[in-house]
């Protein structure tokens, strides 16, 4: 009935397990990659904007004097 007896004979069942493991690894890598790029990019942008605001404030103070 199932490959000469028991249905677990052979190694056909390993392929779905390998596929699921590969799928999970790809999903984890994508989450980590997009998570890091989004957080690090926004942090640097925030720091740059803060520096620009500080520079503008100092220029405004100079203009007032």
PyMOL Python script that loads the backbone (N, CA, C, O; Angstrom):
from pymol import cmd

cmd.read_pdbstr("""\
ATOM      1  N   UNK A   1       0.821  -1.182   0.000  1.00  0.00           N
ATOM      2  CA  UNK A   1       0.000   0.000   0.000  1.00  0.00           C
ATOM      3  C   UNK A   1       0.874   1.260   0.000  1.00  0.00           C
ATOM      4  O   UNK A   1       0.867   1.999  -0.984  1.00  0.00           O
ATOM      5  N   UNK A   2       1.616   1.521   1.060  1.00  0.00           N
ATOM      6  CA  UNK A   2       2.477   2.702   1.146  1.00  0.00           C
ATOM      7  C   UNK A   2       3.932   2.270   1.028  1.00  0.00           C
ATOM      8  O   UNK A   2       4.559   1.972   2.044  1.00  0.00           O
ATOM      9  N   UNK A   3       4.465   2.230  -0.125  1.00  0.00           N
ATOM     10  CA  UNK A   3       5.882   1.965  -0.369  1.00  0.00           C
ATOM     11  C   UNK A   3       6.363   0.730   0.393  1.00  0.00           C
ATOM     12  O   UNK A   3       7.252   0.832   1.238  1.00  0.00           O
ATOM     13  N   UNK A   4       5.806  -0.390   0.111  1.00  0.00           N
ATOM     14  CA  UNK A   4       6.203  -1.669   0.691  1.00  0.00           C
ATOM     15  C   UNK A   4       5.964  -1.734   2.191  1.00  0.00           C
ATOM     16  O   UNK A   4       6.834  -2.211   2.919  1.00  0.00           O
ATOM     17  N   UNK A   5       4.881  -1.298   2.656  1.00  0.00           N
ATOM     18  CA  UNK A   5       4.575  -1.455   4.070  1.00  0.00           C
ATOM     19  C   UNK A   5       4.280  -0.145   4.762  1.00  0.00           C
ATOM     20  O   UNK A   5       3.285   0.517   4.465  1.00  0.00           O
ATOM     21  N   UNK A   6       5.124   0.217   5.659  1.00  0.00           N
ATOM     22  CA  UNK A   6       4.897   1.386   6.496  1.00  0.00           C
ATOM     23  C   UNK A   6       4.980   2.660   5.659  1.00  0.00           C
ATOM     24  O   UNK A   6       5.804   2.763   4.749  1.00  0.00           O
ATOM     25  N   UNK A   7       4.122   3.626   5.973  1.00  0.00           N
ATOM     26  CA  UNK A   7       4.074   4.855   5.175  1.00  0.00           C
ATOM     27  C   UNK A   7       5.275   5.766   5.423  1.00  0.00           C
ATOM     28  O   UNK A   7       5.486   6.707   4.658  1.00  0.00           O
ATOM     29  N   UNK A   8       6.062   5.519   6.459  1.00  0.00           N
ATOM     30  CA  UNK A   8       7.231   6.352   6.720  1.00  0.00           C
ATOM     31  C   UNK A   8       8.507   5.759   6.127  1.00  0.00           C
ATOM     32  O   UNK A   8       9.603   6.226   6.440  1.00  0.00           O
ATOM     33  N   UNK A   9       8.386   4.756   5.292  1.00  0.00           N
ATOM     34  CA  UNK A   9       9.563   4.176   4.650  1.00  0.00           C
ATOM     35  C   UNK A   9      10.172   5.186   3.696  1.00  0.00           C
ATOM     36  O   UNK A   9       9.460   5.890   2.980  1.00  0.00           O
ATOM     37  N   UNK A  10      11.467   5.247   3.694  1.00  0.00           N
ATOM     38  CA  UNK A  10      12.135   6.182   2.808  1.00  0.00           C
ATOM     39  C   UNK A  10      12.288   7.544   3.460  1.00  0.00           C
ATOM     40  O   UNK A  10      11.918   7.756   4.615  1.00  0.00           O
ATOM     41  N   UNK A  11      12.842   8.450   2.686  1.00  0.00           N
ATOM     42  CA  UNK A  11      13.109   9.784   3.214  1.00  0.00           C
ATOM     43  C   UNK A  11      12.300  10.862   2.512  1.00  0.00           C
ATOM     44  O   UNK A  11      12.718  12.019   2.492  1.00  0.00           O
ATOM     45  N   UNK A  12      11.177  10.524   1.948  1.00  0.00           N
ATOM     46  CA  UNK A  12      10.365  11.518   1.239  1.00  0.00           C
ATOM     47  C   UNK A  12       9.846  12.587   2.180  1.00  0.00           C
ATOM     48  O   UNK A  12       9.610  13.717   1.752  1.00  0.00           O
ATOM     49  N   UNK A  13       9.664  12.259   3.447  1.00  0.00           N
ATOM     50  CA  UNK A  13       9.078  13.183   4.410  1.00  0.00           C
ATOM     51  C   UNK A  13      10.051  14.294   4.810  1.00  0.00           C
ATOM     52  O   UNK A  13       9.635  15.298   5.388  1.00  0.00           O
ATOM     53  N   UNK A  14      11.350  14.124   4.506  1.00  0.00           N
ATOM     54  CA  UNK A  14      12.327  15.130   4.908  1.00  0.00           C
ATOM     55  C   UNK A  14      12.218  16.397   4.059  1.00  0.00           C
ATOM     56  O   UNK A  14      12.558  17.482   4.530  1.00  0.00           O
ATOM     57  N   UNK A  15      11.753  16.278   2.828  1.00  0.00           N
ATOM     58  CA  UNK A  15      11.681  17.437   1.937  1.00  0.00           C
ATOM     59  C   UNK A  15      10.703  18.509   2.410  1.00  0.00           C
ATOM     60  O   UNK A  15      11.048  19.690   2.364  1.00  0.00           O
ATOM     61  N   UNK A  16       9.517  18.159   2.856  1.00  0.00           N
ATOM     62  CA  UNK A  16       8.647  19.219   3.408  1.00  0.00           C
ATOM     63  C   UNK A  16       9.242  19.882   4.654  1.00  0.00           C
ATOM     64  O   UNK A  16       9.071  21.082   4.867  1.00  0.00           O
ATOM     65  N   UNK A  17       9.938  19.093   5.472  1.00  0.00           N
ATOM     66  CA  UNK A  17      10.569  19.671   6.662  1.00  0.00           C
ATOM     67  C   UNK A  17      11.687  20.641   6.275  1.00  0.00           C
ATOM     68  O   UNK A  17      11.814  21.712   6.867  1.00  0.00           O
ATOM     69  N   UNK A  18      12.490  20.269   5.289  1.00  0.00           N
ATOM     70  CA  UNK A  18      13.540  21.166   4.818  1.00  0.00           C
ATOM     71  C   UNK A  18      12.944  22.428   4.202  1.00  0.00           C
ATOM     72  O   UNK A  18      13.474  23.523   4.391  1.00  0.00           O
ATOM     73  N   UNK A  19      11.868  22.281   3.483  1.00  0.00           N
ATOM     74  CA  UNK A  19      11.201  23.436   2.890  1.00  0.00           C
ATOM     75  C   UNK A  19      10.663  24.390   3.946  1.00  0.00           C
ATOM     76  O   UNK A  19      10.801  25.607   3.826  1.00  0.00           O
ATOM     77  N   UNK A  20      10.053  23.830   4.977  1.00  0.00           N
ATOM     78  CA  UNK A  20       9.536  24.672   6.060  1.00  0.00           C
ATOM     79  C   UNK A  20      10.674  25.373   6.801  1.00  0.00           C
ATOM     80  O   UNK A  20      10.556  26.546   7.154  1.00  0.00           O
ATOM     81  N   UNK A  21      11.773  24.659   7.036  1.00  0.00           N
ATOM     82  CA  UNK A  21      12.917  25.266   7.718  1.00  0.00           C
ATOM     83  C   UNK A  21      13.498  26.403   6.877  1.00  0.00           C
ATOM     84  O   UNK A  21      13.830  27.461   7.412  1.00  0.00           O
ATOM     85  N   UNK A  22      13.620  26.196   5.588  1.00  0.00           N
ATOM     86  CA  UNK A  22      14.123  27.244   4.704  1.00  0.00           C
ATOM     87  C   UNK A  22      13.188  28.441   4.694  1.00  0.00           C
ATOM     88  O   UNK A  22      13.642  29.584   4.734  1.00  0.00           O
ATOM     89  N   UNK A  23      11.892  28.188   4.642  1.00  0.00           N
ATOM     90  CA  UNK A  23      10.893  29.260   4.649  1.00  0.00           C
ATOM     91  C   UNK A  23      10.996  30.085   5.931  1.00  0.00           C
ATOM     92  O   UNK A  23      10.969  31.315   5.882  1.00  0.00           O
ATOM     93  N   UNK A  24      11.113  29.421   7.064  1.00  0.00           N
ATOM     94  CA  UNK A  24      11.206  30.128   8.344  1.00  0.00           C
ATOM     95  C   UNK A  24      12.490  30.949   8.403  1.00  0.00           C
ATOM     96  O   UNK A  24      12.471  32.084   8.880  1.00  0.00           O
ATOM     97  N   UNK A  25      13.615  30.392   7.924  1.00  0.00           N
ATOM     98  CA  UNK A  25      14.877  31.136   7.935  1.00  0.00           C
ATOM     99  C   UNK A  25      14.794  32.381   7.057  1.00  0.00           C
ATOM    100  O   UNK A  25      15.290  33.439   7.444  1.00  0.00           O
ATOM    101  N   UNK A  26      14.185  32.274   5.897  1.00  0.00           N
ATOM    102  CA  UNK A  26      14.057  33.428   5.005  1.00  0.00           C
ATOM    103  C   UNK A  26      13.186  34.499   5.644  1.00  0.00           C
ATOM    104  O   UNK A  26      13.520  35.682   5.581  1.00  0.00           O
ATOM    105  N   UNK A  27      12.094  34.110   6.246  1.00  0.00           N
ATOM    106  CA  UNK A  27      11.206  35.072   6.905  1.00  0.00           C
ATOM    107  C   UNK A  27      11.937  35.785   8.044  1.00  0.00           C
ATOM    108  O   UNK A  27      11.820  37.002   8.188  1.00  0.00           O
ATOM    109  N   UNK A  28      12.693  35.032   8.857  1.00  0.00           N
ATOM    110  CA  UNK A  28      13.430  35.638   9.966  1.00  0.00           C
ATOM    111  C   UNK A  28      14.480  36.608   9.444  1.00  0.00           C
ATOM    112  O   UNK A  28      14.641  37.700   9.990  1.00  0.00           O
ATOM    113  N   UNK A  29      15.200  36.220   8.384  1.00  0.00           N
ATOM    114  CA  UNK A  29      16.215  37.110   7.824  1.00  0.00           C
ATOM    115  C   UNK A  29      15.600  38.378   7.249  1.00  0.00           C
ATOM    116  O   UNK A  29      16.171  39.459   7.394  1.00  0.00           O
ATOM    117  N   UNK A  30      14.445  38.266   6.599  1.00  0.00           N
ATOM    118  CA  UNK A  30      13.782  39.453   6.063  1.00  0.00           C
ATOM    119  C   UNK A  30      13.328  40.392   7.172  1.00  0.00           C
ATOM    120  O   UNK A  30      13.477  41.609   7.065  1.00  0.00           O
ATOM    121  N   UNK A  31      12.781  39.828   8.224  1.00  0.00           N
ATOM    122  CA  UNK A  31      12.329  40.656   9.344  1.00  0.00           C
ATOM    123  C   UNK A  31      13.517  41.380   9.970  1.00  0.00           C
ATOM    124  O   UNK A  31      13.432  42.570  10.274  1.00  0.00           O
ATOM    125  N   UNK A  32      14.626  40.664  10.163  1.00  0.00           N
ATOM    126  CA  UNK A  32      15.803  41.293  10.760  1.00  0.00           C
ATOM    127  C   UNK A  32      16.390  42.354   9.839  1.00  0.00           C
ATOM    128  O   UNK A  32      16.808  43.414  10.304  1.00  0.00           O
ATOM    129  N   UNK A  33      16.425  42.082   8.543  1.00  0.00           N
ATOM    130  CA  UNK A  33      17.025  43.033   7.600  1.00  0.00           C
ATOM    131  C   UNK A  33      16.208  44.316   7.528  1.00  0.00           C
ATOM    132  O   UNK A  33      16.771  45.409   7.591  1.00  0.00           O
ATOM    133  N   UNK A  34      14.887  44.201   7.398  1.00  0.00           N
ATOM    134  CA  UNK A  34      14.064  45.395   7.288  1.00  0.00           C
ATOM    135  C   UNK A  34      13.934  46.100   8.624  1.00  0.00           C
ATOM    136  O   UNK A  34      13.788  47.322   8.658  1.00  0.00           O
ATOM    137  N   UNK A  35      13.982  45.383   9.696  1.00  0.00           N
ATOM    138  CA  UNK A  35      13.907  45.995  11.014  1.00  0.00           C
ATOM    139  C   UNK A  35      15.122  46.843  11.301  1.00  0.00           C
ATOM    140  O   UNK A  35      15.003  47.947  11.831  1.00  0.00           O
ATOM    141  N   UNK A  36      16.300  46.333  10.955  1.00  0.00           N
ATOM    142  CA  UNK A  36      17.532  47.086  11.198  1.00  0.00           C
ATOM    143  C   UNK A  36      17.636  48.298  10.295  1.00  0.00           C
ATOM    144  O   UNK A  36      18.004  49.384  10.744  1.00  0.00           O
ATOM    145  N   UNK A  37      17.313  48.118   9.019  1.00  0.00           N
ATOM    146  CA  UNK A  37      17.467  49.241   8.094  1.00  0.00           C
ATOM    147  C   UNK A  37      16.495  50.369   8.428  1.00  0.00           C
ATOM    148  O   UNK A  37      16.843  51.544   8.308  1.00  0.00           O
ATOM    149  N   UNK A  38      15.300  50.023   8.840  1.00  0.00           N
ATOM    150  CA  UNK A  38      14.320  51.061   9.167  1.00  0.00           C
ATOM    151  C   UNK A  38      14.705  51.790  10.448  1.00  0.00           C
ATOM    152  O   UNK A  38      14.610  53.016  10.518  1.00  0.00           O
ATOM    153  N   UNK A  39      15.133  51.051  11.451  1.00  0.00           N
ATOM    154  CA  UNK A  39      15.443  51.706  12.720  1.00  0.00           C
ATOM    155  C   UNK A  39      16.730  52.517  12.635  1.00  0.00           C
ATOM    156  O   UNK A  39      16.792  53.627  13.162  1.00  0.00           O
ATOM    157  N   UNK A  40      17.748  51.986  11.987  1.00  0.00           N
ATOM    158  CA  UNK A  40      19.005  52.732  11.910  1.00  0.00           C
ATOM    159  C   UNK A  40      18.870  53.947  10.998  1.00  0.00           C
ATOM    160  O   UNK A  40      19.457  54.993  11.273  1.00  0.00           O
ATOM    161  N   UNK A  41      18.105  53.821   9.922  1.00  0.00           N
ATOM    162  CA  UNK A  41      17.906  54.948   9.023  1.00  0.00           C
ATOM    163  C   UNK A  41      17.146  56.072   9.695  1.00  0.00           C
ATOM    164  O   UNK A  41      17.495  57.239   9.519  1.00  0.00           O
ATOM    165  N   UNK A  42      16.131  55.757  10.449  1.00  0.00           N
ATOM    166  CA  UNK A  42      15.354  56.799  11.100  1.00  0.00           C
ATOM    167  C   UNK A  42      16.149  57.461  12.220  1.00  0.00           C
ATOM    168  O   UNK A  42      15.984  58.655  12.469  1.00  0.00           O
ATOM    169  N   UNK A  43      17.007  56.706  12.896  1.00  0.00           N
ATOM    170  CA  UNK A  43      17.816  57.295  13.968  1.00  0.00           C
ATOM    171  C   UNK A  43      18.792  58.313  13.404  1.00  0.00           C
ATOM    172  O   UNK A  43      18.956  59.400  13.958  1.00  0.00           O
ATOM    173  N   UNK A  44      19.437  57.961  12.306  1.00  0.00           N
ATOM    174  CA  UNK A  44      20.396  58.907  11.723  1.00  0.00           C
ATOM    175  C   UNK A  44      19.675  60.129  11.184  1.00  0.00           C
ATOM    176  O   UNK A  44      20.184  61.244  11.294  1.00  0.00           O
ATOM    177  N   UNK A  45      18.519  59.938  10.615  1.00  0.00           N
ATOM    178  CA  UNK A  45      17.747  61.079  10.113  1.00  0.00           C
ATOM    179  C   UNK A  45      17.334  61.988  11.255  1.00  0.00           C
ATOM    180  O   UNK A  45      17.385  63.210  11.120  1.00  0.00           O
ATOM    181  N   UNK A  46      16.933  61.421  12.360  1.00  0.00           N
ATOM    182  CA  UNK A  46      16.528  62.219  13.522  1.00  0.00           C
ATOM    183  C   UNK A  46      17.711  63.019  14.044  1.00  0.00           C
ATOM    184  O   UNK A  46      17.572  64.198  14.371  1.00  0.00           O
ATOM    185  N   UNK A  47      18.879  62.378  14.123  1.00  0.00           N
ATOM    186  CA  UNK A  47      20.072  63.094  14.588  1.00  0.00           C
ATOM    187  C   UNK A  47      20.427  64.238  13.641  1.00  0.00           C
ATOM    188  O   UNK A  47      20.772  65.331  14.092  1.00  0.00           O
ATOM    189  N   UNK A  48      20.346  63.996  12.343  1.00  0.00           N
ATOM    190  CA  UNK A  48      20.643  65.058  11.378  1.00  0.00           C
ATOM    191  C   UNK A  48      19.657  66.213  11.500  1.00  0.00           C
ATOM    192  O   UNK A  48      20.051  67.378  11.435  1.00  0.00           O
ATOM    193  N   UNK A  49      18.385  65.898  11.676  1.00  0.00           N
ATOM    194  CA  UNK A  49      17.383  66.949  11.826  1.00  0.00           C
ATOM    195  C   UNK A  49      17.605  67.750  13.102  1.00  0.00           C
ATOM    196  O   UNK A  49      17.425  68.967  13.111  1.00  0.00           O
ATOM    197  N   UNK A  50      17.993  67.078  14.172  1.00  0.00           N
ATOM    198  CA  UNK A  50      18.266  67.790  15.421  1.00  0.00           C
ATOM    199  C   UNK A  50      19.443  68.744  15.256  1.00  0.00           C
ATOM    200  O   UNK A  50      19.417  69.867  15.759  1.00  0.00           O
ATOM    201  N   UNK A  51      20.479  68.288  14.543  1.00  0.00           N
ATOM    202  CA  UNK A  51      21.635  69.166  14.294  1.00  0.00           C
ATOM    203  C   UNK A  51      21.220  70.376  13.465  1.00  0.00           C
ATOM    204  O   UNK A  51      21.635  71.499  13.751  1.00  0.00           O
ATOM    205  N   UNK A  52      20.414  70.153  12.453  1.00  0.00           N
ATOM    206  CA  UNK A  52      19.951  71.264  11.616  1.00  0.00           C
ATOM    207  C   UNK A  52      19.120  72.254  12.418  1.00  0.00           C
ATOM    208  O   UNK A  52      19.262  73.465  12.250  1.00  0.00           O
ATOM    209  N   UNK A  53      18.262  71.753  13.277  1.00  0.00           N
ATOM    210  CA  UNK A  53      17.435  72.630  14.115  1.00  0.00           C
ATOM    211  C   UNK A  53      18.318  73.457  15.032  1.00  0.00           C
ATOM    212  O   UNK A  53      18.090  74.653  15.216  1.00  0.00           O
ATOM    213  N   UNK A  54      19.331  72.814  15.609  1.00  0.00           N
ATOM    214  CA  UNK A  54      20.247  73.546  16.490  1.00  0.00           C
ATOM    215  C   UNK A  54      20.989  74.640  15.717  1.00  0.00           C
ATOM    216  O   UNK A  54      21.146  75.761  16.202  1.00  0.00           O
ATOM    217  N   UNK A  55      21.439  74.297  14.514  1.00  0.00           N
ATOM    218  CA  UNK A  55      22.129  75.295  13.691  1.00  0.00           C
ATOM    219  C   UNK A  55      21.207  76.455  13.330  1.00  0.00           C
ATOM    220  O   UNK A  55      21.622  77.613  13.355  1.00  0.00           O
ATOM    221  N   UNK A  56      19.964  76.147  12.996  1.00  0.00           N
ATOM    222  CA  UNK A  56      19.010  77.203  12.664  1.00  0.00           C
ATOM    223  C   UNK A  56      18.722  78.093  13.865  1.00  0.00           C
ATOM    224  O   UNK A  56      18.591  79.309  13.724  1.00  0.00           O
ATOM    225  N   UNK A  57      18.622  77.493  15.040  1.00  0.00           N
ATOM    226  CA  UNK A  57      18.390  78.289  16.241  1.00  0.00           C
ATOM    227  C   UNK A  57      19.558  79.234  16.509  1.00  0.00           C
ATOM    228  O   UNK A  57      19.361  80.391  16.879  1.00  0.00           O
ATOM    229  N   UNK A  58      20.772  78.728  16.318  1.00  0.00           N
ATOM    230  CA  UNK A  58      21.930  79.613  16.529  1.00  0.00           C
ATOM    231  C   UNK A  58      21.963  80.726  15.487  1.00  0.00           C
ATOM    232  O   UNK A  58      22.338  81.852  15.813  1.00  0.00           O
ATOM    233  N   UNK A  59      21.587  80.445  14.264  1.00  0.00           N
ATOM    234  CA  UNK A  59      21.529  81.488  13.229  1.00  0.00           C
ATOM    235  C   UNK A  59      20.471  82.516  13.559  1.00  0.00           C
ATOM    236  O   UNK A  59      20.683  83.709  13.340  1.00  0.00           O
ATOM    237  N   UNK A  60      19.331  82.082  14.081  1.00  0.00           N
ATOM    238  CA  UNK A  60      18.280  83.028  14.466  1.00  0.00           C
ATOM    239  C   UNK A  60      18.767  83.928  15.587  1.00  0.00           C
ATOM    240  O   UNK A  60      18.504  85.131  15.573  1.00  0.00           O
ATOM    241  N   UNK A  61      19.475  83.362  16.560  1.00  0.00           N
ATOM    242  CA  UNK A  61      20.015  84.176  17.646  1.00  0.00           C
ATOM    243  C   UNK A  61      21.015  85.192  17.135  1.00  0.00           C
ATOM    244  O   UNK A  61      21.041  86.327  17.610  1.00  0.00           O
ATOM    245  N   UNK A  62      21.842  84.800  16.171  1.00  0.00           N
ATOM    246  CA  UNK A  62      22.802  85.740  15.581  1.00  0.00           C
ATOM    247  C   UNK A  62      22.087  86.858  14.831  1.00  0.00           C
ATOM    248  O   UNK A  62      22.513  88.011  14.878  1.00  0.00           O
ATOM    249  N   UNK A  63      21.002  86.520  14.141  1.00  0.00           N
ATOM    250  CA  UNK A  63      20.257  87.517  13.372  1.00  0.00           C
ATOM    251  C   UNK A  63      19.563  88.520  14.306  1.00  0.00           C
ATOM    252  O   UNK A  63      19.432  89.695  13.965  1.00  0.00           O
ATOM    253  N   UNK A  64      19.126  88.062  15.467  1.00  0.00           N
ATOM    254  CA  UNK A  64      18.456  88.947  16.416  1.00  0.00           C
ATOM    255  C   UNK A  64      19.435  89.977  16.975  1.00  0.00           C
ATOM    256  O   UNK A  64      19.034  91.104  17.266  1.00  0.00           O
ATOM    257  N   UNK A  65      20.694  89.621  17.129  1.00  0.00           N
ATOM    258  CA  UNK A  65      21.691  90.538  17.701  1.00  0.00           C
ATOM    259  C   UNK A  65      22.177  91.458  16.670  1.00  0.00           C
ATOM    260  O   UNK A  65      23.022  92.309  16.950  1.00  0.00           O
TER     261      UNK A  65
END
""", "prot")
cmd.dss("prot")
cmd.show_as("cartoon", "prot")
cmd.util.cbc("prot")
cmd.orient("prot")
